[in-house]
């Protein structure tokens, strides 16, 4: 199991110091209150790790098979979201 896949009951917490712009922390506290900041930030970091891992997987696939075509991306989008799915890749 990778470090980023550990569940909360298996993984001890570690305190770190992180700096944010005051407006960002204000927005977070406005959503979750003062005591919910750590959980909110950890969830955001976990999502970013998942995105980074997915990007690495896509890049590895493209090294082997070449870049995804617009048609392949649209086909995947339709498979996931249905045939009405449209739009650019985020």
Secondary structure, DSSP 8 states (H G I E B T S, - for coil): --GGG--TTTS----------HHHHHHHHHHH-GGGHHHHHHHHHHHHHHHHHHHHHHHHHHHHH----HHHHHHHHHHHH-TT--S---
